[in-house]
Each structure stands twice: as structure tokens, then as C-alpha cells.
Amino acid sequence: MHGSYETVDGRPALRFERRLAHSVDAVWRAVTEPSELAHWFPASVAVDLRVGGTITFTFGDPGGDSNAGEVTELDPPRRFAFTWEGDLLRFELEPEDDGRACRLRFTHVLDERDAAARNAAGWHICLDNLERRLGGEPAAAPSDGPTEEWRARYDEYVAREFPSGAAIPSR
């Protein structure tokens, strides 16, 4: 499912909503535990899982480029939010079907408006990988640069009139 482009607290934002055929607890582990994030998130993550705790993102091999953010909200197993390079990312989980399924709302409040199409394409693929991981399928390994799948998604989001023009990392 495609994300939407919105405004949150006067800032540009991306919002994705997906119904997952997995319990809130299973999805919570997938979005908070570094060993699970490694299967679908775009960076390796180390996190001090408490409000005010540091969350560190590392790209590539250990010792690669890294940066840090801060956990801003934590209400297990319902809400997890953190900063990442001026952006705010929030995962909200709501049980459905008597706990057998879960509604995931993922919001990325952007620091840079023109990053919307670029980041929407990336998150679309990451969330697809999250669904595959939860379903027991192998998720695609993180890429060192834009893939054909990412380029196709990017073109879709540009066609949907998401702001674009931000630099495309070539990692």
C-alpha cells in the first residue's frame, strides 16, 4: 500500500498504514529489537529502549557511517518514536481481530520537504520487507544504493506528486 503525503504539526510528513496478519507483540518486536530490525530497516540499529535513550544507526559494515537519534516516545507495545537526523519517526500499533492481527501506522515527519518521494520509496520497500519477515519469508538485504525496485517506487511517488528533488544517496 502506498504512503500518503501530509502535514503534521506544520511539517511535511509521510504516513503509511498497513494491516498485518500478526499480533501486536510480534510486530512490536520487529520494530524495536535490533536483531529483528536488521531484517528490514535501512540501517543497523542499537537502541537504549527508554524515553531519552540513544538510538544509533549504522550503514554498511560495522564501523561504517553512523549517526544517532533519541527515543522520544515509548508506550510498549503500542507506540515507539525517535528522531533521526532532524526527522521524527513514529510506529503506532493497534490490535485487530481479537489480537490475531495488527494495524501499523508509520509516520515519518520530514525535516526536508523535497525528501518526500525519495523517503516514501524507501519506506515502501522497507515495510514490504517487514511484512515478508513477519510472514516467515526472507526479506531483501539492504542495498548499498538505489535498486531498480526503489527507482520504480520513486517514480510512482513522483507521479503521485510527492515533493522530490532531494539528493539520492549512492552508498
C-alpha positions in Angstrom: 0.0 0.0 0.0 1.3 3.4 -0.9 2.0 6.0 1.7 0.4 9.4 1.8 2.0 12.9 2.0 0.6 15.0 4.8 1.4 17.8 7.2 2.0 17.1 10.8 2.5 20.0 13.2 3.2 22.3 10.3 5.9 19.9 8.9 5.9 17.7 5.8 5.2 14.0 6.7 4.8 10.6 5.2 2.2 8.2 6.6 1.9 4.5 5.9 -0.9 2.3 7.3 -0.8 -1.4 6.9 -2.9 -4.2 8.3 -0.6 -7.0 9.3 -1.7 -10.6 10.0 0.4 -10.8 13.1 -0.1 -9.9 16.8 0.9 -6.5 18.2 3.6 -8.3 20.3 5.1 -9.8 17.1 5.1 -6.5 15.3 6.4 -4.7 18.4 9.4 -7.0 18.5 10.0 -6.4 14.7 10.0 -2.6 15.1 12.0 -2.4 18.4 14.5 -5.2 18.6 17.8 -4.6 16.8 18.0 -8.3 15.8 14.6 -8.0 14.1 15.2 -4.5 12.6 18.3 -5.9 10.9 16.0 -7.9 8.5 14.0 -4.9 7.1 15.2 -1.5 8.5 17.6 0.5 6.2 20.4 0.7 8.8 21.8 -1.4 11.7 20.3 -0.1 14.9 21.4 -0.1 18.5 18.9 1.4 20.9 18.6 2.2 24.6 14.9 1.5 24.7 13.6 4.2 27.0 12.4 7.8 26.5 15.6 9.9 26.2 17.6 6.8 25.2 20.1 7.0 22.4 19.3 5.2 19.1 22.3 4.7 16.8 22.0 4.0 13.1 25.0 2.4 11.2 25.2 1.9 7.5 27.1 -0.8 5.8 29.6 -3.0 7.7 30.2 -2.4 11.4 32.4 0.7 11.6 30.5 2.2 8.7 28.9 5.7 8.7 26.7 6.2 11.7 24.6 8.8 13.4 22.4 8.9 16.5 19.0 10.0 17.5 16.9 9.9 20.6 13.9 7.9 21.7 11.1 10.4 22.1 8.0 8.2 22.9 7.7 4.7 24.2 4.5 3.0 25.2 5.1 -0.8 24.8 3.7 -2.4 22.8 1.7 0.4 21.2 4.0 3.3 20.3 7.6 3.9 19.6 9.1 7.1 18.2 12.5 8.5 17.8 14.5 11.2 16.0 16.8 10.6 13.1 18.8 13.5 11.6 16.2 16.1 12.2 13.3 13.8 11.3 10.8 12.1 13.6 9.7 8.5 13.0 6.7 7.0 14.8 5.4 3.5 14.9 1.9 3.0 16.3 0.3 -0.4 16.7 -3.3 -1.3 17.3 -4.6 -4.8 17.7 -7.3 -6.1 15.4 -9.3 -9.4 15.0 -9.1 -10.2 18.8 -5.4 -9.8 18.8 -4.6 -12.0 15.8 -3.8 -9.0 13.6 -2.4 -5.6 14.0 -2.8 -2.2 12.3 0.6 -0.5 11.9 0.7 3.3 11.4 4.1 4.5 10.5 4.7 8.3 10.3 7.9 10.0 9.1 7.9 13.7 9.9 10.4 15.2 7.5 13.0 17.9 8.1 13.3 18.4 4.3 10.1 18.6 2.2 11.9 17.6 -1.1 12.8 14.3 0.5 9.2 13.0 0.5 9.3 11.0 -2.8 12.8 9.6 -2.0 11.9 8.5 1.5 8.5 7.3 0.6 10.0 4.9 -2.0 12.5 3.6 0.6 9.9 3.2 3.4 7.5 1.4 1.0 10.2 -1.2 0.3 11.2 -1.4 3.9 7.6 -2.0 5.1 7.2 -4.6 2.3 10.3 -6.3 3.8 8.8 -6.1 7.3 5.7 -7.9 6.1 7.8 -10.6 4.4 9.9 -11.0 7.6 6.8 -11.3 9.8 5.4 -13.9 7.4 8.5 -16.0 7.7 9.9 -15.2 4.2 13.4 -13.8 3.8 13.5 -10.1 3.4 15.7 -8.5 0.7 19.1 -7.5 2.1 19.6 -3.7 2.4 21.2 -2.3 -0.6 24.3 -0.1 -0.9 22.4 2.2 -3.3 19.2 2.7 -5.3 17.8 -0.5 -6.7 15.6 -0.9 -9.7 12.7 -1.6 -7.3 13.5 1.6 -5.4 13.7 3.6 -8.7 10.3 2.3 -9.8 8.7 3.2 -6.4 10.4 6.6 -6.5 8.9 7.3 -10.0 5.4 6.2 -8.6 5.7 8.7 -5.7 6.8 11.5 -8.0 3.9 10.7 -10.3 1.6 10.9 -7.2 3.0 14.5 -6.8 5.1 13.9 -3.7 7.7 16.6 -3.4 11.0 15.5 -4.9 14.4 16.8 -5.6 16.4 15.7 -2.6 19.8 14.1 -3.2 19.7 10.4 -3.8 22.4 8.7 -1.8 24.7 6.4 -3.8 26.1 4.4 -1.0 
